[in-house]
Amino acid sequence: MDRMNEPFAHDADLPWEPAGQGVLRKILTYRDDVMMVRVGFQAGAIGPAHSHPHIQCSLVESGVFDITISGRTERLVAGDSFTVPPDAVHGAVAIEAGILVDVFTPMRRDFLPA
């Protein structure tokens, strides 16, 4: 079923998919102009430095992360958040196992199955 523009998403019905060593991703809701994704990290897992043209806002749902954006690193814990401007190089290191909730605008078409 294509979930594009579907207003509701039930977490239990959504699959986790591999997104790197020790990292899983779950696409929650999306439409052309926005996408919400849950990303789970094992302790020590790394979200390698990368960039994309999307604006990204993220919430630390659980765990402890070192987040680097444009060369600046801060340690964030549950309840903290961050914003990544378009094309900024950014990455994450999970100090403790945890989950990030990422919101992208526009949506990340590259996250959808081919």
Secondary structure, DSSP 8 states (H G I E B T S, - for coil): ---TT-S---GGGS--EE-STTEEEEEEEEETTEEEEEEEE-TT-EEEEE--SSEEEEEEEEEEEEEEETTEEEEEETT-EEEE-TT--EEEEEEEEEEEEEEEES--GGGS--
